[in-house]
């Protein structure tokens, strides 16, 4: 049984509409297997719009993240969504600056729909791996890239 029917059941029980508002956000949440019970951080140029949509869907534990600078907030998020970045460099920089907010084992989903060049997508996946994220081998072929933060991985000082 996939998590999608469970997510729909949770939304129904919480009185949240199950119809999607934004298909990209729908795919990102599905890929992350996120439910309204997850703590979600959203970052990137389209973060305010995505945050509003998440609230309308019943996600109450949502925040916009610009940088992981507060020690109290580190490793708190279950899901980190990167939305609206126009280039691979912007996507990687945004992921790097907010990665500290993602708990070990948490997932980052990056909307890469704006990238048409396969080499840029591959370079982005390699860059995410250097940051301490596990990325599936063919992730660069999808419209969204799913990456999981490694347990026990810390960037060298």
Phi, psi and omega in degrees: 000126179282165182285339182305311177296327177293320178297317179297320179296317178297318179296318180298313181295329178275355180078023181267138177301137180267351177284137181288150177259315181234117183299327179293315178296322175303312181296320181296316179294321178296316180297321179282349185056043182275146174236167177299351178274348181284151171270119187242130171251140180237135180220162181110172183302329181264015183300316181299318179294317179296321179297317177299318179294321178296318177299316179296336179272358177100005176279112183261343181257071184232142174217155173268133181243129174256316180209149175271087182245341184265119182299330181292335183267350184302142174054042183255330187277141173278325184225137175236117181256128177252114187232139170085007179283132185278335184232163178297323179296318178296319180297314181293317180296319179294317178298316181295320184285341183245359184302327181297343178280346185267128180290154174302134184088349177287163184243142174249133176237125183246127175282111181250022180300335181282346181265117178261337182281120181298324181295323177294321178295317179296317178298322177297315178300318178295320178296322178295322178296322178294335179280350181102028178247142174269126181239135179295149185305320182256022184300330183293349181274347184267167177284341177227142179254128176259129178226139181249133179288130181291145175286136174073006181272127176229138177291136180295143182284000000 
